[in-house]
Amino acid sequence: MRFSSLTDRIRGDRVAAWDIHFAAWTAKGRGEDVIVLSVGDPDFDTPAPVRDAAIAALHAGDTHYTPIPGRPELRAALARDVARRTGLPVEPENVIVCAGAQNGLFNATLCLVEAGDEVLVPEPMYLTYEACVRASGATLVPVAPDAATLRLDPAALAAAVTPRTRAIFLATPANPTGIVMSAEELEAVADLARRHDLWVVADEVYASLTFDRPHVSIATLPGMAERTVTINSLSKSHAMTGWRAGWVVAPAPLVAHMGTLALCMLYGLPGFVQQAALVAVEQGDEAVASMREGYRRRRDIALEALGSVPGLRCLKPEAGMFMLVDVRGTGLPTMEFAWRLFRETGVSVLDAGAFGPAAAGCVRLSFAVGEAELAEACRRIAAFVTGLA
């Protein structure tokens, strides 16, 4: 039997990078002593009022079709929240509710670019960007960062623009680095977008989890609201990964097109999920602040435990729940390091080379486990590296 060429475009090394994570979950399911640091699935519970809202909605029979772009009250609440945070005049028609940020990213990509177009993506990049771009038929053009810091290299980004360039994808705060783009870096991106009439797709899923540098939305820069597609969700901020509650903020014509595509790819997020999301959005920042401080403590635990281990170099994250650790000093290839670490200690991490050549030589570890478990995982990593020496 034959398959479409899409199946070739959406597979590759970035997808295969998850093999070690799947192996870890399988081993954990067998009851083995495994600590999973290979995925960003928060161990925090979804706040009780949010869970209660979903339960109440289910008991009230909220199990039927919902408006394709999202319920009006949720879109309005999201618009108010974005307007409060950014100062932009966001209206409900600028918002579409999606099944998580990933669904929003896929939908937006198909509505923005196609075969013959190029999309610039600074490295290191999140694993699914490549498949989303290639699914549309467009070409992803990776842009190397500053080699020493892994931050955006504005000159390299400018040099990558061609007559075929249609969009720039960026994540700030970034997964896997935890880097928060500065105002100067964002202005460099905005300047290119304005001069070359480009879309900017801004992944801001970790915007509420910053530690050291405040987050700035690129849509707030002059002339950018009309060309920016901002993607967000409740997955990380409210520990709601399994709820698949996300949204996109964009110019109203694009939102309308995304609604048409959502008609045939989603047909509306479940009502009880939207009721839970509404409570989460209207609840304010209290729950988010608690989780942010929890991740900050975990980051500091990991930095203290691994920062002085010979053979390792930790890249201090400014936000989020991940940290890159350069393991080239151990003498092991990164993939071999990750698999040996898992097999010999039960700790799973990802080979960060899957996020692009800029992250080659690094592994990505997550802070999505409790403090005691994270400390134990770091102890095992340190002992493994010391044993290699």
ChimeraX attribute file (.defattr): number of C-alpha atoms within 10 A of each C-alpha:
attribute: neighborCount
match mode: 1-to-1
recipient: residues
	/A:1	2
	/A:2	4
	/A:3	7
	/A:4	7
	/A:5	10
	/A:6	13
	/A:7	10
	/A:8	12
	/A:9	16
	/A:10	17
	/A:11	15
	/A:12	12
	/A:13	12
	/A:14	20
	/A:15	14
	/A:16	10
	/A:17	18
	/A:18	18
	/A:19	10
	/A:20	20
	/A:21	19
	/A:22	15
	/A:23	14
	/A:24	25
	/A:25	17
	/A:26	13
	/A:27	14
	/A:28	15
	/A:29	11
	/A:30	10
	/A:31	9
	/A:32	12
	/A:33	13
	/A:34	20
	/A:35	21
	/A:36	27
	/A:37	22
	/A:38	25
	/A:39	20
	/A:40	20
	/A:41	19
	/A:42	22
	/A:43	11
	/A:44	15
	/A:45	10
	/A:46	22
	/A:47	17
	/A:48	9
	/A:49	13
	/A:50	20
	/A:51	20
	/A:52	14
	/A:53	20
	/A:54	21
	/A:55	17
	/A:56	14
	/A:57	18
	/A:58	15
	/A:59	11
	/A:60	10
	/A:61	11
	/A:62	18
	/A:63	13
	/A:64	9
	/A:65	11
	/A:66	16
	/A:67	15
	/A:68	20
	/A:69	25
	/A:70	23
	/A:71	20
	/A:72	14
	/A:73	13
	/A:74	22
	/A:75	23
	/A:76	19
	/A:77	19
	/A:78	26
	/A:79	21
	/A:80	20
	/A:81	16
	/A:82	17
	/A:83	14
	/A:84	12
	/A:85	10
	/A:86	15
	/A:87	11
	/A:88	15
	/A:89	12
	/A:90	22
	/A:91	19
	/A:92	20
	/A:93	19
	/A:94	21
	/A:95	29
	/A:96	29
	/A:97	30
	/A:98	29
	/A:99	20
	/A:100	24
	/A:101	25
	/A:102	21
	/A:103	22
	/A:104	25
	/A:105	27
	/A:106	18
	/A:107	23
	/A:108	23
	/A:109	24
	/A:110	19
	/A:111	16
	/A:112	19
	/A:113	21
	/A:114	18
	/A:115	12
	/A:116	11
	/A:117	19
	/A:118	23
	/A:119	27
	/A:120	22
	/A:121	23
	/A:122	24
	/A:123	26
	/A:124	27
	/A:125	25
	/A:126	21
	/A:127	19
	/A:128	16
	/A:129	20
	/A:130	24
	/A:131	21
	/A:132	22
	/A:133	27
	/A:134	22
	/A:135	22
	/A:136	21
	/A:137	19
	/A:138	23
	/A:139	20
	/A:140	21
	/A:141	19
	/A:142	19
	/A:143	23
	/A:144	22
	/A:145	21
	/A:146	15
	/A:147	11
	/A:148	7
	/A:149	11
	/A:150	17
	/A:151	20
	/A:152	24
	/A:153	18
	/A:154	21
	/A:155	12
	/A:156	14
	/A:157	21
	/A:158	16
	/A:159	9
	/A:160	17
	/A:161	20
	/A:162	12
	/A:163	8
	/A:164	12
	/A:165	23
	/A:166	22
	/A:167	25
	/A:168	24
	/A:169	21
	/A:170	25
	/A:171	26
	/A:172	25
	/A:173	28
	/A:174	26
	/A:175	26
	/A:176	25
	/A:177	30
	/A:178	24
	/A:179	25
	/A:180	26
	/A:181	23
	/A:182	16
	/A:183	14
	/A:184	10
	/A:185	16
	/A:186	19
	/A:187	16
	/A:188	17
	/A:189	19
	/A:190	24
	/A:191	18
	/A:192	17
	/A:193	23
	/A:194	15
	/A:195	8
	/A:196	15
	/A:197	13
	/A:198	21
	/A:199	22
	/A:200	27
	/A:201	26
	/A:202	23
	/A:203	26
	/A:204	21
	/A:205	24
	/A:206	25
	/A:207	22
	/A:208	20
	/A:209	26
	/A:210	24
	/A:211	18
	/A:212	12
	/A:213	13
	/A:214	17
	/A:215	20
	/A:216	19
	/A:217	21
	/A:218	27
	/A:219	23
	/A:220	13
	/A:221	15
	/A:222	12
	/A:223	14
	/A:224	19
	/A:225	20
	/A:226	13
	/A:227	20
	/A:228	25
	/A:229	27
	/A:230	26
	/A:231	25
	/A:232	25
	/A:233	28
	/A:234	24
	/A:235	22
	/A:236	25
	/A:237	25
	/A:238	25
	/A:239	21
	/A:240	25
	/A:241	19
	/A:242	12
	/A:243	20
	/A:244	21
	/A:245	24
	/A:246	26
	/A:247	26
	/A:248	28
	/A:249	28
	/A:250	26
	/A:251	18
	/A:252	17
	/A:253	11
	/A:254	20
	/A:255	23
	/A:256	17
	/A:257	16
	/A:258	26
	/A:259	24
	/A:260	16
	/A:261	17
	/A:262	22
	/A:263	14
	/A:264	10
	/A:265	11
	/A:266	15
	/A:267	18
	/A:268	22
	/A:269	24
	/A:270	21
	/A:271	21
	/A:272	24
	/A:273	22
	/A:274	27
	/A:275	23
	/A:276	25
	/A:277	27
	/A:278	21
	/A:279	19
	/A:280	24
	/A:281	17
	/A:282	13
	/A:283	14
	/A:284	11
	/A:285	13
	/A:286	8
	/A:287	15
	/A:288	20
	/A:289	16
	/A:290	13
	/A:291	19
	/A:292	22
	/A:293	14
	/A:294	18
	/A:295	26
	/A:296	20
	/A:297	14
	/A:298	23
	/A:299	25
	/A:300	14
	/A:301	18
	/A:302	22
	/A:303	19
	/A:304	14
	/A:305	18
	/A:306	21
	/A:307	18
	/A:308	12
	/A:309	15
	/A:310	14
	/A:311	18
	/A:312	18
	/A:313	18
	/A:314	19
	/A:315	18
	/A:316	18
	/A:317	25
	/A:318	23
	/A:319	29
	/A:320	32
	/A:321	29
	/A:322	26
	/A:323	26
	/A:324	24
	/A:325	23
	/A:326	20
	/A:327	22
	/A:328	17
	/A:329	13
	/A:330	16
	/A:331	12
	/A:332	14
	/A:333	15
	/A:334	21
	/A:335	21
	/A:336	11
	/A:337	22
	/A:338	23
	/A:339	19
	/A:340	16
	/A:341	18
	/A:342	21
	/A:343	12
	/A:344	11
	/A:345	17
	/A:346	21
	/A:347	26
	/A:348	30
	/A:349	25
	/A:350	26
	/A:351	28
	/A:352	30
	/A:353	20
	/A:354	24
	/A:355	26
	/A:356	19
	/A:357	16
	/A:358	22
	/A:359	25
	/A:360	19
	/A:361	21
	/A:362	29
	/A:363	26
	/A:364	24
	/A:365	27
	/A:366	26
	/A:367	28
	/A:368	25
	/A:369	22
	/A:370	15
	/A:371	17
	/A:372	11
	/A:373	14
	/A:374	24
	/A:375	18
	/A:376	15
	/A:377	24
	/A:378	20
	/A:379	14
	/A:380	18
	/A:381	22
	/A:382	19
	/A:383	13
	/A:384	16
	/A:385	19
	/A:386	13
	/A:387	8
	/A:388	10
	/A:389	9
